[in-house]
Amino acid sequence: MAYVIGSACIGVKDASCTQVCPVDCIHPTPDEPGFGDVDQLFIDPGTCIDCDACVLECPVEAISAERDVSADELGAIAKNASYYEE
């Protein structure tokens, strides 16, 4: 189970979550290429360790556990995962 960034992040991209993640699974960070090209940040489900650090840090409450994603945000699960597919 991983955490997911939902639509509340769109247009905000606060990025404070990237600074507290112990496994560096939230991208793109402000200093990475592509940060300006996306409308939100994404959590890598294969790297996330479910530590809760990002949830507590997010000022817009955009991050939730995958199991707790509301019905209207279910698309966020695939959107986060697809960002990391190559």
PyMOL Python script that loads the backbone (N, CA, C, O; Angstrom):
from pymol import cmd

cmd.read_pdbstr("""\
ATOM      1  N   MET A   1       0.853  -1.179   0.000  1.00  0.00           N
ATOM      2  CA  MET A   1       0.000   0.000   0.000  1.00  0.00           C
ATOM      3  C   MET A   1       0.890   1.231   0.000  1.00  0.00           C
ATOM      4  O   MET A   1       1.903   1.280   0.699  1.00  0.00           O
ATOM      5  N   ALA A   2       0.511   2.201  -0.774  1.00  0.00           N
ATOM      6  CA  ALA A   2       1.281   3.434  -0.868  1.00  0.00           C
ATOM      7  C   ALA A   2       0.375   4.623  -0.605  1.00  0.00           C
ATOM      8  O   ALA A   2      -0.846   4.496  -0.515  1.00  0.00           O
ATOM      9  N   TYR A   3       0.989   5.746  -0.488  1.00  0.00           N
ATOM     10  CA  TYR A   3       0.239   6.994  -0.385  1.00  0.00           C
ATOM     11  C   TYR A   3       0.041   7.564  -1.779  1.00  0.00           C
ATOM     12  O   TYR A   3       0.787   7.245  -2.705  1.00  0.00           O
ATOM     13  N   VAL A   4      -0.971   8.410  -1.918  1.00  0.00           N
ATOM     14  CA  VAL A   4      -1.355   8.955  -3.213  1.00  0.00           C
ATOM     15  C   VAL A   4      -1.556  10.456  -3.065  1.00  0.00           C
ATOM     16  O   VAL A   4      -2.110  10.921  -2.069  1.00  0.00           O
ATOM     17  N   ILE A   5      -1.109  11.202  -4.051  1.00  0.00           N
ATOM     18  CA  ILE A   5      -1.347  12.639  -4.072  1.00  0.00           C
ATOM     19  C   ILE A   5      -2.556  12.891  -4.967  1.00  0.00           C
ATOM     20  O   ILE A   5      -2.584  12.483  -6.128  1.00  0.00           O
ATOM     21  N   GLY A   6      -3.546  13.565  -4.407  1.00  0.00           N
ATOM     22  CA  GLY A   6      -4.788  13.819  -5.124  1.00  0.00           C
ATOM     23  C   GLY A   6      -4.871  15.207  -5.727  1.00  0.00           C
ATOM     24  O   GLY A   6      -3.888  15.947  -5.772  1.00  0.00           O
ATOM     25  N   SER A   7      -6.053  15.540  -6.185  1.00  0.00           N
ATOM     26  CA  SER A   7      -6.278  16.766  -6.950  1.00  0.00           C
ATOM     27  C   SER A   7      -6.050  18.053  -6.173  1.00  0.00           C
ATOM     28  O   SER A   7      -5.864  19.105  -6.786  1.00  0.00           O
ATOM     29  N   ALA A   8      -6.058  18.008  -4.857  1.00  0.00           N
ATOM     30  CA  ALA A   8      -5.813  19.233  -4.080  1.00  0.00           C
ATOM     31  C   ALA A   8      -4.410  19.784  -4.334  1.00  0.00           C
ATOM     32  O   ALA A   8      -4.148  20.955  -4.057  1.00  0.00           O
ATOM     33  N   CYS A   9      -3.521  18.965  -4.849  1.00  0.00           N
ATOM     34  CA  CYS A   9      -2.156  19.402  -5.162  1.00  0.00           C
ATOM     35  C   CYS A   9      -2.090  20.160  -6.490  1.00  0.00           C
ATOM     36  O   CYS A   9      -1.156  20.928  -6.719  1.00  0.00           O
ATOM     37  N   ILE A  10      -3.063  19.950  -7.350  1.00  0.00           N
ATOM     38  CA  ILE A  10      -3.032  20.544  -8.686  1.00  0.00           C
ATOM     39  C   ILE A  10      -2.963  22.067  -8.584  1.00  0.00           C
ATOM     40  O   ILE A  10      -3.799  22.715  -7.956  1.00  0.00           O
ATOM     41  N   GLY A  11      -1.942  22.602  -9.223  1.00  0.00           N
ATOM     42  CA  GLY A  11      -1.735  24.036  -9.227  1.00  0.00           C
ATOM     43  C   GLY A  11      -1.028  24.567  -7.997  1.00  0.00           C
ATOM     44  O   GLY A  11      -0.607  25.724  -7.983  1.00  0.00           O
ATOM     45  N   VAL A  12      -0.886  23.746  -6.957  1.00  0.00           N
ATOM     46  CA  VAL A  12      -0.243  24.184  -5.717  1.00  0.00           C
ATOM     47  C   VAL A  12       1.227  23.760  -5.694  1.00  0.00           C
ATOM     48  O   VAL A  12       2.122  24.594  -5.553  1.00  0.00           O
ATOM     49  N   LYS A  13       1.458  22.468  -5.832  1.00  0.00           N
ATOM     50  CA  LYS A  13       2.813  21.882  -5.820  1.00  0.00           C
ATOM     51  C   LYS A  13       3.694  22.481  -4.722  1.00  0.00           C
ATOM     52  O   LYS A  13       4.807  22.931  -4.997  1.00  0.00           O
ATOM     53  N   ASP A  14       3.207  22.489  -3.494  1.00  0.00           N
ATOM     54  CA  ASP A  14       3.931  23.070  -2.364  1.00  0.00           C
ATOM     55  C   ASP A  14       5.329  22.472  -2.196  1.00  0.00           C
ATOM     56  O   ASP A  14       6.262  23.201  -1.861  1.00  0.00           O
ATOM     57  N   ALA A  15       5.493  21.200  -2.414  1.00  0.00           N
ATOM     58  CA  ALA A  15       6.764  20.474  -2.391  1.00  0.00           C
ATOM     59  C   ALA A  15       7.391  20.313  -1.017  1.00  0.00           C
ATOM     60  O   ALA A  15       8.493  19.773  -0.918  1.00  0.00           O
ATOM     61  N   SER A  16       6.741  20.756   0.041  1.00  0.00           N
ATOM     62  CA  SER A  16       7.298  20.512   1.375  1.00  0.00           C
ATOM     63  C   SER A  16       7.332  19.016   1.663  1.00  0.00           C
ATOM     64  O   SER A  16       8.165  18.548   2.439  1.00  0.00           O
ATOM     65  N   CYS A  17       6.433  18.270   1.043  1.00  0.00           N
ATOM     66  CA  CYS A  17       6.412  16.814   1.210  1.00  0.00           C
ATOM     67  C   CYS A  17       7.695  16.171   0.688  1.00  0.00           C
ATOM     68  O   CYS A  17       8.149  15.164   1.232  1.00  0.00           O
ATOM     69  N   THR A  18       8.273  16.742  -0.351  1.00  0.00           N
ATOM     70  CA  THR A  18       9.493  16.157  -0.928  1.00  0.00           C
ATOM     71  C   THR A  18      10.672  16.271   0.033  1.00  0.00           C
ATOM     72  O   THR A  18      11.596  15.459  -0.015  1.00  0.00           O
ATOM     73  N   GLN A  19      10.643  17.262   0.891  1.00  0.00           N
ATOM     74  CA  GLN A  19      11.746  17.500   1.827  1.00  0.00           C
ATOM     75  C   GLN A  19      11.724  16.554   3.018  1.00  0.00           C
ATOM     76  O   GLN A  19      12.764  16.320   3.634  1.00  0.00           O
ATOM     77  N   VAL A  20      10.559  16.006   3.357  1.00  0.00           N
ATOM     78  CA  VAL A  20      10.463  15.133   4.529  1.00  0.00           C
ATOM     79  C   VAL A  20      10.432  13.651   4.175  1.00  0.00           C
ATOM     80  O   VAL A  20      10.524  12.808   5.068  1.00  0.00           O
ATOM     81  N   CYS A  21      10.305  13.317   2.901  1.00  0.00           N
ATOM     82  CA  CYS A  21      10.228  11.912   2.501  1.00  0.00           C
ATOM     83  C   CYS A  21      11.585  11.227   2.709  1.00  0.00           C
ATOM     84  O   CYS A  21      12.578  11.634   2.106  1.00  0.00           O
ATOM     85  N   PRO A  22      11.636  10.191   3.556  1.00  0.00           N
ATOM     86  CA  PRO A  22      12.915   9.529   3.830  1.00  0.00           C
ATOM     87  C   PRO A  22      13.428   8.646   2.692  1.00  0.00           C
ATOM     88  O   PRO A  22      14.599   8.267   2.690  1.00  0.00           O
ATOM     89  N   VAL A  23      12.569   8.315   1.727  1.00  0.00           N
ATOM     90  CA  VAL A  23      12.986   7.449   0.624  1.00  0.00           C
ATOM     91  C   VAL A  23      12.941   8.154  -0.726  1.00  0.00           C
ATOM     92  O   VAL A  23      13.091   7.506  -1.762  1.00  0.00           O
ATOM     93  N   ASP A  24      12.739   9.455  -0.732  1.00  0.00           N
ATOM     94  CA  ASP A  24      12.770  10.266  -1.953  1.00  0.00           C
ATOM     95  C   ASP A  24      11.850   9.714  -3.034  1.00  0.00           C
ATOM     96  O   ASP A  24      12.267   9.507  -4.174  1.00  0.00           O
ATOM     97  N   CYS A  25      10.588   9.477  -2.662  1.00  0.00           N
ATOM     98  CA  CYS A  25       9.654   8.882  -3.631  1.00  0.00           C
ATOM     99  C   CYS A  25       8.641   9.868  -4.195  1.00  0.00           C
ATOM    100  O   CYS A  25       7.724   9.456  -4.905  1.00  0.00           O
ATOM    101  N   ILE A  26       8.779  11.167  -3.898  1.00  0.00           N
ATOM    102  CA  ILE A  26       7.837  12.166  -4.391  1.00  0.00           C
ATOM    103  C   ILE A  26       8.549  13.055  -5.410  1.00  0.00           C
ATOM    104  O   ILE A  26       9.565  13.685  -5.116  1.00  0.00           O
ATOM    105  N   HIS A  27       7.983  13.082  -6.616  1.00  0.00           N
ATOM    106  CA  HIS A  27       8.629  13.821  -7.707  1.00  0.00           C
ATOM    107  C   HIS A  27       7.588  14.481  -8.586  1.00  0.00           C
ATOM    108  O   HIS A  27       6.412  14.125  -8.504  1.00  0.00           O
ATOM    109  N   PRO A  28       7.966  15.406  -9.405  1.00  0.00           N
ATOM    110  CA  PRO A  28       9.289  15.994  -9.459  1.00  0.00           C
ATOM    111  C   PRO A  28       9.466  17.022  -8.343  1.00  0.00           C
ATOM    112  O   PRO A  28       8.509  17.667  -7.913  1.00  0.00           O
ATOM    113  N   THR A  29      10.692  17.156  -7.893  1.00  0.00           N
ATOM    114  CA  THR A  29      11.000  18.181  -6.905  1.00  0.00           C
ATOM    115  C   THR A  29      11.244  19.490  -7.650  1.00  0.00           C
ATOM    116  O   THR A  29      11.472  19.477  -8.859  1.00  0.00           O
ATOM    117  N   PRO A  30      11.200  20.612  -6.947  1.00  0.00           N
ATOM    118  CA  PRO A  30      11.384  21.900  -7.625  1.00  0.00           C
ATOM    119  C   PRO A  30      12.710  22.047  -8.374  1.00  0.00           C
ATOM    120  O   PRO A  30      12.803  22.841  -9.310  1.00  0.00           O
ATOM    121  N   ASP A  31      13.722  21.302  -7.979  1.00  0.00           N
ATOM    122  CA  ASP A  31      15.020  21.410  -8.644  1.00  0.00           C
ATOM    123  C   ASP A  31      15.233  20.362  -9.738  1.00  0.00           C
ATOM    124  O   ASP A  31      16.323  20.274 -10.303  1.00  0.00           O
ATOM    125  N   GLU A  32      14.208  19.573 -10.041  1.00  0.00           N
ATOM    126  CA  GLU A  32      14.302  18.565 -11.093  1.00  0.00           C
ATOM    127  C   GLU A  32      13.714  19.076 -12.403  1.00  0.00           C
ATOM    128  O   GLU A  32      12.785  19.883 -12.404  1.00  0.00           O
ATOM    129  N   PRO A  33      14.258  18.603 -13.508  1.00  0.00           N
ATOM    130  CA  PRO A  33      13.645  18.931 -14.801  1.00  0.00           C
ATOM    131  C   PRO A  33      12.209  18.417 -14.826  1.00  0.00           C
ATOM    132  O   PRO A  33      11.916  17.350 -14.287  1.00  0.00           O
ATOM    133  N   GLY A  34      11.349  19.152 -15.432  1.00  0.00           N
ATOM    134  CA  GLY A  34       9.963  18.732 -15.555  1.00  0.00           C
ATOM    135  C   GLY A  34       9.046  19.257 -14.470  1.00  0.00           C
ATOM    136  O   GLY A  34       7.831  19.090 -14.570  1.00  0.00           O
ATOM    137  N   PHE A  35       9.583  19.887 -13.437  1.00  0.00           N
ATOM    138  CA  PHE A  35       8.733  20.401 -12.360  1.00  0.00           C
ATOM    139  C   PHE A  35       7.702  21.394 -12.905  1.00  0.00           C
ATOM    140  O   PHE A  35       6.535  21.361 -12.514  1.00  0.00           O
ATOM    141  N   GLY A  36       8.127  22.252 -13.785  1.00  0.00           N
ATOM    142  CA  GLY A  36       7.216  23.239 -14.360  1.00  0.00           C
ATOM    143  C   GLY A  36       6.263  22.673 -15.392  1.00  0.00           C
ATOM    144  O   GLY A  36       5.310  23.345 -15.787  1.00  0.00           O
ATOM    145  N   ASP A  37       6.502  21.456 -15.833  1.00  0.00           N
ATOM    146  CA  ASP A  37       5.680  20.840 -16.875  1.00  0.00           C
ATOM    147  C   ASP A  37       4.476  20.061 -16.350  1.00  0.00           C
ATOM    148  O   ASP A  37       3.580  19.710 -17.118  1.00  0.00           O
ATOM    149  N   VAL A  38       4.451  19.792 -15.048  1.00  0.00           N
ATOM    150  CA  VAL A  38       3.346  19.025 -14.464  1.00  0.00           C
ATOM    151  C   VAL A  38       2.512  19.920 -13.558  1.00  0.00           C
ATOM    152  O   VAL A  38       2.995  20.935 -13.055  1.00  0.00           O
ATOM    153  N   ASP A  39       1.258  19.535 -13.358  1.00  0.00           N
ATOM    154  CA  ASP A  39       0.382  20.356 -12.533  1.00  0.00           C
ATOM    155  C   ASP A  39       0.321  19.914 -11.076  1.00  0.00           C
ATOM    156  O   ASP A  39      -0.295  20.587 -10.250  1.00  0.00           O
ATOM    157  N   GLN A  40       0.959  18.781 -10.755  1.00  0.00           N
ATOM    158  CA  GLN A  40       0.979  18.289  -9.381  1.00  0.00           C
ATOM    159  C   GLN A  40       2.201  17.408  -9.172  1.00  0.00           C
ATOM    160  O   GLN A  40       2.934  17.116 -10.117  1.00  0.00           O
ATOM    161  N   LEU A  41       2.419  16.985  -7.928  1.00  0.00           N
ATOM    162  CA  LEU A  41       3.495  16.059  -7.597  1.00  0.00           C
ATOM    163  C   LEU A  41       2.931  14.647  -7.555  1.00  0.00           C
ATOM    164  O   LEU A  41       1.716  14.456  -7.505  1.00  0.00           O
ATOM    165  N   PHE A  42       3.824  13.656  -7.575  1.00  0.00           N
ATOM    166  CA  PHE A  42       3.408  12.261  -7.635  1.00  0.00           C
ATOM    167  C   PHE A  42       4.231  11.410  -6.683  1.00  0.00           C
ATOM    168  O   PHE A  42       5.417  11.670  -6.477  1.00  0.00           O
ATOM    169  N   ILE A  43       3.603  10.394  -6.103  1.00  0.00           N
ATOM    170  CA  ILE A  43       4.288   9.453  -5.205  1.00  0.00           C
ATOM    171  C   ILE A  43       4.497   8.144  -5.939  1.00  0.00           C
ATOM    172  O   ILE A  43       3.564   7.587  -6.518  1.00  0.00           O
ATOM    173  N   ASP A  44       5.731   7.654  -5.912  1.00  0.00           N
ATOM    174  CA  ASP A  44       6.073   6.379  -6.547  1.00  0.00           C
ATOM    175  C   ASP A  44       5.564   5.245  -5.654  1.00  0.00           C
ATOM    176  O   ASP A  44       6.080   5.066  -4.551  1.00  0.00           O
ATOM    177  N   PRO A  45       4.569   4.475  -6.099  1.00  0.00           N
ATOM    178  CA  PRO A  45       4.009   3.421  -5.262  1.00  0.00           C
ATOM    179  C   PRO A  45       4.979   2.275  -4.992  1.00  0.00           C
ATOM    180  O   PRO A  45       4.809   1.537  -4.022  1.00  0.00           O
ATOM    181  N   GLY A  46       5.981   2.122  -5.831  1.00  0.00           N
ATOM    182  CA  GLY A  46       6.956   1.057  -5.626  1.00  0.00           C
ATOM    183  C   GLY A  46       8.038   1.409  -4.627  1.00  0.00           C
ATOM    184  O   GLY A  46       8.753   0.528  -4.150  1.00  0.00           O
ATOM    185  N   THR A  47       8.166   2.672  -4.307  1.00  0.00           N
ATOM    186  CA  THR A  47       9.211   3.130  -3.394  1.00  0.00           C
ATOM    187  C   THR A  47       8.652   3.579  -2.052  1.00  0.00           C
ATOM    188  O   THR A  47       9.348   3.504  -1.040  1.00  0.00           O
ATOM    189  N   CYS A  48       7.415   4.042  -2.027  1.00  0.00           N
ATOM    190  CA  CYS A  48       6.784   4.562  -0.813  1.00  0.00           C
ATOM    191  C   CYS A  48       6.788   3.506   0.295  1.00  0.00           C
ATOM    192  O   CYS A  48       6.451   2.345   0.061  1.00  0.00           O
ATOM    193  N   ILE A  49       7.173   3.921   1.500  1.00  0.00           N
ATOM    194  CA  ILE A  49       7.225   3.001   2.641  1.00  0.00           C
ATOM    195  C   ILE A  49       6.103   3.264   3.656  1.00  0.00           C
ATOM    196  O   ILE A  49       6.139   2.730   4.765  1.00  0.00           O
ATOM    197  N   ASP A  50       5.133   4.062   3.293  1.00  0.00           N
ATOM    198  CA  ASP A  50       3.966   4.321   4.148  1.00  0.00           C
ATOM    199  C   ASP A  50       4.338   4.901   5.510  1.00  0.00           C
ATOM    200  O   ASP A  50       3.791   4.489   6.533  1.00  0.00           O
ATOM    201  N   CYS A  51       5.255   5.845   5.524  1.00  0.00           N
ATOM    202  CA  CYS A  51       5.737   6.382   6.797  1.00  0.00           C
ATOM    203  C   CYS A  51       4.877   7.510   7.348  1.00  0.00           C
ATOM    204  O   CYS A  51       5.007   7.852   8.523  1.00  0.00           O
ATOM    205  N   ASP A  52       4.005   8.095   6.541  1.00  0.00           N
ATOM    206  CA  ASP A  52       3.119   9.176   6.974  1.00  0.00           C
ATOM    207  C   ASP A  52       3.760  10.566   7.003  1.00  0.00           C
ATOM    208  O   ASP A  52       3.055  11.550   7.223  1.00  0.00           O
ATOM    209  N   ALA A  53       5.046  10.673   6.792  1.00  0.00           N
ATOM    210  CA  ALA A  53       5.718  11.972   6.898  1.00  0.00           C
ATOM    211  C   ALA A  53       5.141  12.993   5.928  1.00  0.00           C
ATOM    212  O   ALA A  53       4.943  14.152   6.293  1.00  0.00           O
ATOM    213  N   CYS A  54       4.872  12.579   4.709  1.00  0.00           N
ATOM    214  CA  CYS A  54       4.335  13.508   3.702  1.00  0.00           C
ATOM    215  C   CYS A  54       2.917  13.952   4.030  1.00  0.00           C
ATOM    216  O   CYS A  54       2.544  15.097   3.776  1.00  0.00           O
ATOM    217  N   VAL A  55       2.139  13.053   4.590  1.00  0.00           N
ATOM    218  CA  VAL A  55       0.755  13.366   4.936  1.00  0.00           C
ATOM    219  C   VAL A  55       0.722  14.504   5.954  1.00  0.00           C
ATOM    220  O   VAL A  55      -0.058  15.447   5.825  1.00  0.00           O
ATOM    221  N   LEU A  56       1.566  14.402   6.949  1.00  0.00           N
ATOM    222  CA  LEU A  56       1.608  15.407   8.010  1.00  0.00           C
ATOM    223  C   LEU A  56       2.137  16.742   7.507  1.00  0.00           C
ATOM    224  O   LEU A  56       1.802  17.788   8.065  1.00  0.00           O
ATOM    225  N   GLU A  57       2.948  16.723   6.475  1.00  0.00           N
ATOM    226  CA  GLU A  57       3.586  17.936   5.963  1.00  0.00           C
ATOM    227  C   GLU A  57       2.748  18.692   4.932  1.00  0.00           C
ATOM    228  O   GLU A  57       2.911  19.903   4.787  1.00  0.00           O
ATOM    229  N   CYS A  58       1.873  18.019   4.228  1.00  0.00           N
ATOM    230  CA  CYS A  58       1.124  18.633   3.132  1.00  0.00           C
ATOM    231  C   CYS A  58       0.158  19.706   3.635  1.00  0.00           C
ATOM    232  O   CYS A  58      -0.754  19.399   4.402  1.00  0.00           O
ATOM    233  N   PRO A  59       0.345  20.961   3.212  1.00  0.00           N
ATOM    234  CA  PRO A  59      -0.502  22.039   3.711  1.00  0.00           C
ATOM    235  C   PRO A  59      -1.917  22.052   3.122  1.00  0.00           C
ATOM    236  O   PRO A  59      -2.799  22.726   3.655  1.00  0.00           O
ATOM    237  N   VAL A  60      -2.141  21.319   2.034  1.00  0.00           N
ATOM    238  CA  VAL A  60      -3.470  21.304   1.416  1.00  0.00           C
ATOM    239  C   VAL A  60      -4.170  19.952   1.566  1.00  0.00           C
ATOM    240  O   VAL A  60      -5.211  19.713   0.954  1.00  0.00           O
ATOM    241  N   GLU A  61      -3.593  19.079   2.379  1.00  0.00           N
ATOM    242  CA  GLU A  61      -4.167  17.756   2.656  1.00  0.00           C
ATOM    243  C   GLU A  61      -4.471  16.977   1.383  1.00  0.00           C
ATOM    244  O   GLU A  61      -5.538  16.378   1.249  1.00  0.00           O
ATOM    245  N   ALA A  62      -3.522  16.993   0.451  1.00  0.00           N
ATOM    246  CA  ALA A  62      -3.693  16.311  -0.829  1.00  0.00           C
ATOM    247  C   ALA A  62      -3.238  14.861  -0.794  1.00  0.00           C
ATOM    248  O   ALA A  62      -3.466  14.128  -1.757  1.00  0.00           O
ATOM    249  N   ILE A  63      -2.606  14.431   0.281  1.00  0.00           N
ATOM    250  CA  ILE A  63      -2.017  13.093   0.337  1.00  0.00           C
ATOM    251  C   ILE A  63      -2.817  12.198   1.273  1.00  0.00           C
ATOM    252  O   ILE A  63      -3.154  12.574   2.395  1.00  0.00           O
ATOM    253  N   SER A  64      -3.109  11.003   0.772  1.00  0.00           N
ATOM    254  CA  SER A  64      -3.817  10.029   1.596  1.00  0.00           C
ATOM    255  C   SER A  64      -3.336   8.628   1.262  1.00  0.00           C
ATOM    256  O   SER A  64      -2.754   8.386   0.205  1.00  0.00           O
ATOM    257  N   ALA A  65      -3.590   7.713   2.186  1.00  0.00           N
ATOM    258  CA  ALA A  65      -3.269   6.312   1.934  1.00  0.00           C
ATOM    259  C   ALA A  65      -4.143   5.825   0.788  1.00  0.00           C
ATOM    260  O   ALA A  65      -5.295   6.240   0.662  1.00  0.00           O
ATOM    261  N   GLU A  66      -3.608   4.962  -0.032  1.00  0.00           N
ATOM    262  CA  GLU A  66      -4.357   4.437  -1.180  1.00  0.00           C
ATOM    263  C   GLU A  66      -5.697   3.851  -0.747  1.00  0.00           C
ATOM    264  O   GLU A  66      -6.705   4.028  -1.432  1.00  0.00           O
ATOM    265  N   ARG A  67      -5.712   3.161   0.374  1.00  0.00           N
ATOM    266  CA  ARG A  67      -6.948   2.530   0.862  1.00  0.00           C
ATOM    267  C   ARG A  67      -7.996   3.558   1.284  1.00  0.00           C
ATOM    268  O   ARG A  67      -9.180   3.232   1.368  1.00  0.00           O
ATOM    269  N   ASP A  68      -7.575   4.796   1.549  1.00  0.00           N
ATOM    270  CA  ASP A  68      -8.479   5.844   2.017  1.00  0.00           C
ATOM    271  C   ASP A  68      -8.869   6.851   0.941  1.00  0.00           C
ATOM    272  O   ASP A  68      -9.549   7.835   1.234  1.00  0.00           O
ATOM    273  N   VAL A  69      -8.448   6.617  -0.296  1.00  0.00           N
ATOM    274  CA  VAL A  69      -8.768   7.541  -1.381  1.00  0.00           C
ATOM    275  C   VAL A  69     -10.274   7.524  -1.622  1.00  0.00           C
ATOM    276  O   VAL A  69     -10.878   6.461  -1.762  1.00  0.00           O
ATOM    277  N   SER A  70     -10.866   8.702  -1.668  1.00  0.00           N
ATOM    278  CA  SER A  70     -12.313   8.792  -1.869  1.00  0.00           C
ATOM    279  C   SER A  70     -12.687   8.352  -3.288  1.00  0.00           C
ATOM    280  O   SER A  70     -11.845   8.324  -4.186  1.00  0.00           O
ATOM    281  N   ALA A  71     -13.932   8.019  -3.467  1.00  0.00           N
ATOM    282  CA  ALA A  71     -14.409   7.535  -4.763  1.00  0.00           C
ATOM    283  C   ALA A  71     -14.155   8.539  -5.883  1.00  0.00           C
ATOM    284  O   ALA A  71     -13.831   8.144  -7.003  1.00  0.00           O
ATOM    285  N   ASP A  72     -14.296   9.810  -5.601  1.00  0.00           N
ATOM    286  CA  ASP A  72     -14.088  10.818  -6.637  1.00  0.00           C
ATOM    287  C   ASP A  72     -12.609  11.071  -6.929  1.00  0.00           C
ATOM    288  O   ASP A  72     -12.281  11.780  -7.881  1.00  0.00           O
ATOM    289  N   GLU A  73     -11.720  10.502  -6.127  1.00  0.00           N
ATOM    290  CA  GLU A  73     -10.276  10.660  -6.335  1.00  0.00           C
ATOM    291  C   GLU A  73      -9.600   9.358  -6.791  1.00  0.00           C
ATOM    292  O   GLU A  73      -8.372   9.311  -6.868  1.00  0.00           O
ATOM    293  N   LEU A  74     -10.358   8.319  -7.091  1.00  0.00           N
ATOM    294  CA  LEU A  74      -9.765   7.025  -7.449  1.00  0.00           C
ATOM    295  C   LEU A  74      -8.805   7.122  -8.632  1.00  0.00           C
ATOM    296  O   LEU A  74      -7.841   6.359  -8.702  1.00  0.00           O
ATOM    297  N   GLY A  75      -9.045   8.032  -9.547  1.00  0.00           N
ATOM    298  CA  GLY A  75      -8.152   8.204 -10.681  1.00  0.00           C
ATOM    299  C   GLY A  75      -6.754   8.642 -10.283  1.00  0.00           C
ATOM    300  O   GLY A  75      -5.810   8.467 -11.052  1.00  0.00           O
ATOM    301  N   ALA A  76      -6.607   9.209  -9.095  1.00  0.00           N
ATOM    302  CA  ALA A  76      -5.304   9.653  -8.616  1.00  0.00           C
ATOM    303  C   ALA A  76      -4.351   8.484  -8.405  1.00  0.00           C
ATOM    304  O   ALA A  76      -3.138   8.641  -8.540  1.00  0.00           O
ATOM    305  N   ILE A  77      -4.885   7.320  -8.076  1.00  0.00           N
ATOM    306  CA  ILE A  77      -4.040   6.140  -7.856  1.00  0.00           C
ATOM    307  C   ILE A  77      -3.296   5.798  -9.146  1.00  0.00           C
ATOM    308  O   ILE A  77      -2.076   5.640  -9.137  1.00  0.00           O
ATOM    309  N   ALA A  78      -4.017   5.685 -10.235  1.00  0.00           N
ATOM    310  CA  ALA A  78      -3.402   5.367 -11.529  1.00  0.00           C
ATOM    311  C   ALA A  78      -2.534   6.518 -12.021  1.00  0.00           C
ATOM    312  O   ALA A  78      -1.481   6.293 -12.617  1.00  0.00           O
ATOM    313  N   LYS A  79      -2.973   7.750 -11.772  1.00  0.00           N
ATOM    314  CA  LYS A  79      -2.204   8.914 -12.228  1.00  0.00           C
ATOM    315  C   LYS A  79      -0.834   8.962 -11.556  1.00  0.00           C
ATOM    316  O   LYS A  79       0.168   9.244 -12.214  1.00  0.00           O
ATOM    317  N   ASN A  80      -0.783   8.690 -10.257  1.00  0.00           N
ATOM    318  CA  ASN A  80       0.502   8.667  -9.550  1.00  0.00           C
ATOM    319  C   ASN A  80       1.391   7.549 -10.077  1.00  0.00           C
ATOM    320  O   ASN A  80       2.572   7.768 -10.348  1.00  0.00           O
ATOM    321  N   ALA A  81       0.832   6.361 -10.220  1.00  0.00           N
ATOM    322  CA  ALA A  81       1.609   5.211 -10.697  1.00  0.00           C
ATOM    323  C   ALA A  81       2.106   5.418 -12.118  1.00  0.00           C
ATOM    324  O   ALA A  81       3.245   5.069 -12.432  1.00  0.00           O
ATOM    325  N   SER A  82       1.267   5.981 -12.984  1.00  0.00           N
ATOM    326  CA  SER A  82       1.659   6.134 -14.387  1.00  0.00           C
ATOM    327  C   SER A  82       2.791   7.138 -14.567  1.00  0.00           C
ATOM    328  O   SER A  82       3.532   7.056 -15.546  1.00  0.00           O
ATOM    329  N   TYR A  83       2.937   8.068 -13.655  1.00  0.00           N
ATOM    330  CA  TYR A  83       4.044   9.028 -13.739  1.00  0.00           C
ATOM    331  C   TYR A  83       5.392   8.295 -13.701  1.00  0.00           C
ATOM    332  O   TYR A  83       6.367   8.760 -14.291  1.00  0.00           O
ATOM    333  N   TYR A  84       5.445   7.158 -13.013  1.00  0.00           N
ATOM    334  CA  TYR A  84       6.694   6.410 -12.840  1.00  0.00           C
ATOM    335  C   TYR A  84       6.877   5.281 -13.831  1.00  0.00           C
ATOM    336  O   TYR A  84       7.926   4.637 -13.827  1.00  0.00           O
ATOM    337  N   GLU A  85       5.902   5.017 -14.674  1.00  0.00           N
ATOM    338  CA  GLU A  85       6.027   3.958 -15.669  1.00  0.00           C
ATOM    339  C   GLU A  85       6.837   4.462 -16.853  1.00  0.00           C
ATOM    340  O   GLU A  85       6.613   5.570 -17.340  1.00  0.00           O
ATOM    341  N   GLU A  86       7.738   3.682 -17.294  1.00  0.00           N
ATOM    342  CA  GLU A  86       8.561   4.041 -18.457  1.00  0.00           C
ATOM    343  C   GLU A  86       8.522   2.917 -19.445  1.00  0.00           C
ATOM    344  O   GLU A  86       9.146   3.002 -20.502  1.00  0.00           O
TER     345      GLU A  86
END
""", "prot")
cmd.dss("prot")
cmd.show_as("cartoon", "prot")
cmd.util.cbc("prot")
cmd.orient("prot")
